[in-house]
Amino acid sequence: MATPALTHYERKRLENIRRNGEMMAALKLHHKANELSSAAKRSRIEIKSFKTDLEKKKPKVEVPIVIRRSLRSRGLPPDASTSSGLEDDLLPSPRRFHSQSSPLRSPIDRSGPLTLQEAHSGGSTDRLLMDTILGMSENAPLCWRKQTEEGSFSGFKLESLTLKEQNVARLVRGRILNVRFLPSGARTVIMVGDKFGNVGFWDVDCKEGEGEGIYMYSPHSAPVSGISVQPFSLSKIFTSCYDGFIRLMDVGEERFSVIYSGDEAIFSLSQQPEETGCLYFSEGKGRFNIWDLRTRKASTSFSLHRERINSIDFNPANTNLIATSSTDGTVCIWDLRSMKKSAPKSVSTVTHKKAVHSAYFSPTGSYLATTSMDNTIGLVSGVDFADTSMISHYNQTNRWISSFRAIWGWDDSYLFLGNMKRAVDVVSTLDRTTTSLVSSHMTAIPCRFAVHPFMIGALAGATAGGQVYMWMSG
């Protein structure tokens, strides 16, 4: 059989192969490649032999038996499965904040009691703060709940609220979830809780030579979900956290003691006005607990919602009525006197299309304001709170900003809440109109608010950057 003739391309290819071979032979490239390959092989053999000798000399190590311990006993935050909700302030897993704690925080054990000195982590020496709070507590009013006299707001004008440069301060390192005024007319002190477990204080009235008046403590390892001041005693401040702990900051004893610890995240905290014996808090998916401070036990526990409870508030006119808002899209009003443990029934229920961040009673107790992710503010009133009207408001925030929560002013006329355009929105409950407070000094979006219960015209707004803006009348 005859050999087929080569094409022009094949002849050219063979010629190139022959020519390249002659060039490589002239440069002795094949010889050098063989030398490199032999050297690399010898090196691999020597390394393998060295490792083998070490392994022969290495003693055997027995694997220890690991004893299982609960998350709480190990000082870890609760499991993610009990913390479903929206991003960040409605974080699915509180463990995330535990791993992102501030690098400046000292590595101390937060599973037990802490002294104020151990928890103090920033700002001026806290001796001045302790003396200030103790002095305010001694001069506290006899009645915890301020009674609004008719006509006491006649001189207040919304347009008189202004923000001055000296009334802006950064209290903590992380995003603020809670802001409160210490309820005293003697001095202005603001408290905040942030996502890193820090609790900050701002003594607004501090004098020259007393430092900046900013103090920070780190008693928790996860977001601070609630702050509550003990009625009749300003020196005792309760804080709750996603880490499953409730702590009592006792300024007189100079310590943070553990009041309660559980394996589920705590999302809201409240106290009944003029009553000091119990704490009311929510944990996990819709669980509502009444904690007896004297016996250190849960006197009662209810399952009130399908999802987490974001706020708990008492009616100031009838403290047997409480309102709870939930991620399941509902707001319920309950009567503590008639609640049954097996199947509690609400006095009234308000339904939103999306998660509800808050539900707060007005100062007179006649109204209830709800704030929902469905871009509405609910206004509930009437006999047994059966009448509901919705006010449109843009309530969408991103993952870095705390959800908006509308709070009442000093009477039933106005609601205050955040605006994504770095402003404070003021909603009139009389004509349902919205007015925005703006200032060149406000460089961030205010998310959470508080009004001073004894100082008409003092409004505090907190931001994601740990700042507080205090608007004043006049």
Buried (B, 14 or more C-beta within 10 A) or exposed (E): EEEEEEEEEEEEEEEEEEEEEEEEEEEEEEEEEEEEEEEEEEEEEEEEEEEEEEEEEEEEEEEEEEEEEEBBEEBBBBBBEBBBBBEBBBBBBBBBBBEEBBEEBEEEEBBEBBEBEBBBBBBBEBEBBBEBBEBBBEEBBEEBBBEBEEEEBEEBEBEEBBBEEEBBBBBBBBBBBBBBBBBBBBBBBBBBBBBBBBBBBBBBEBEEEEBEBBBBBBBBBBBBBBBBBBBBBBBBBBBBBBBBBBBBBBBEBEBBBBBBBBBBBBBBBBBBEEEBEBBBBBBBBBBBBBBEBEEEEBEBEBBBBEBBBBBBBBBBEEBEBBBBBBBBBBBBBBBBEEBEEEEBEBBBEBEBEBBBBBBBBBBEBBBBBBBBBBBBBBBBBEEEBEEBEBBEBEBEBEEEBBBBBBBBBBBBBBBBBBBBEBBBBBBBBEEEEBEEBEBEEBEBBBBBBBBBBBBBBBBBBBBBBBBBBBBBBE
